[in-house]
Amino acid sequence: MLLQKWQERNETHSAHIFFALSLPKEKSFNPFQFTMELVSIIIPCYNHAVFLEETLRSALASTYAPIEIIIVNDGSTDNSEEMALKYSREFSNIFYISQTNQGPAAARNNGIRSAKGKYILPLDADDLISSNYIEEAVATFERDKRIKVVYCNAEFFGEKRQQWTLPNFSHKLLARENMIFATAMYRKSDWEKIGGYDERMTWGWEDWEFWISMLKDGGNAVKLPITGFFYRVRKGSRRKSTNREAKRKTVALINEKHLDFEKKYLHGPLHINRSWSATINKIANFARSIWH
């Protein structure tokens, strides 16, 4: 059974955390001294032991102190468990959960169920965040209660190093493409309202469907003007390996679950050629109006 644990860190860290970091020292303190809301960082891990330590260091370097980190081992066959247990023993705000391999959506849901935080930040076990991302995101939420999702500028690193160009959020654009990566912050209460991530989507794209579920009935998403997320590009990374069959299944599922949303902004269902969806639907609607 997981016990809620806390830690205080006084070290100051730079916003860029690609290289070796000196981990903050653990100190005991009275949790009631903080009035800031707890943030739960959820790290699903499948055979990413080689990257997990760097990811944990980037989270521990956060300038926002009240955080907990929940590592969910999604049936790894490498030494991910050994690495996760090492850190959970060393740091009182790091927790470890193990499950059979079920995919990232199920792993995130499992971790979030155990989370104590008001705010949730998913973070894959091979990616990184800047030290100021959480602090800036929480401040944005606290300024405007209508905001449901906060994300930021991002960069690729690893096999490719460059800025990840992301369009600003709009509901119309969300209907045909995803502009919010998985490592965006939201309230746990909103996760509960929509029933979490769809665990059928083991092929990927589950974050896009999740954002539609969360935002289709109102609420806004804000992109911070900071580079706070770093996506590792490597052979076999999920973003590179998504194929046409995964795209087809995603389009079918979004139309099954969110057809009213798609009709509102695209005048009909989402199509495989997503950017042409609105045009295709307008032509089809015009044709139907002539023949009926």
Secondary structure, 3 states (H helix, E strand, C coil): CCCCCCCCCCCCCCCCCCCCCCCCCCCCCCHHHCCCCCEEEEEEECCCHHHHHHHHHHHHCCCCCCEEEEEEEECCCCCHHHHHHHHHHHCCCEEEEEECCCCHHHHHHHHHHHCCCCEEEECCCCCEECCCHHHHHHHHHHHCCCEEEEEEEEEEEECCCEEECCCCCCHHHHCCCCCCCCCCEEEHHHHHHHCCCCCCCCCCCHHHHHHHHHHCCCCEEEEEEEEEEEEEECCCCHHHHCCHHHHHHHHHHHHHHHHHHHHHHHCCCCCCCHHHHHHHHHHHHHHHHHHC
